[in-house]
């Protein structure tokens, strides 16, 4: 296998992590909505925590994307 | 087979000098990046100046400005408490600058021949913003608590045997903060713009490909409308998350834990 094709395959494999982060972000918002509907009065006060959880889950997906880009454009 | 068209999604992030300027061996040219930063500054300044008339009965514009400042004020008050009052101007500048820069980069100005440049898609910019936030946290922490600031690395109620391990983990998580803060904003912006660029070029090249190509074109068009809406949301969320995390880190430095 030559370098260029290995590079593209590697970048594609690294991009799987982005999909995994999508599951994580969906989980964060899904769980928030589920519990917000059970107790709407407490939902507003937890919005800050919602976005902290979102930021943490999203960061890992973005790192996976950055790794994919580094592999794809490495010389 | 149609002529091979090379999609170059990275080209949009290239910085072009508008007014070349060199001092010694340093390149300090006025670039596209600087031009869009000035535009963002002018927009924020105009928006604020028009709403700061302090009328007794606020008009629409003043309500918008008060809504924005009140939003940041609330966020700082909830997360830091009354001691955070003096950091409201910094958090506000951070939030409005990032938000306006993100949104400016998304404007469809290419129709009139101006190519928008997203200032926040460069790690040098977001990295500096993150380092500034981190330095403020360090300065405030050491100023207020002196060497007691290091107790940040040992949470309450840690068993004595666990202290070296927990302190090491807390230290690493503390030092990673500026990187994660800057990386998140920069990668979120760059990913969104690459996605839009790639699907935008699918629309154009699909039109040359007969019936199937036309179908691809139509699907890409519908997709990109959704992505554009999502990107607007991401712009706002990323600006909010940057400001929120800065307040949380400041809260650590001011109140310890």
Interface residues (C-beta under 8 A of the other chain):
Chain A: X48 X51 X52 X54 X55 X58 X59 X62 X63 X65 X66 X69 X73
Chain B: X10 X75 X78 X79 X180 X183 X184 X187 X188 X190 X191 X237 X240 X241 X244 X245 X248
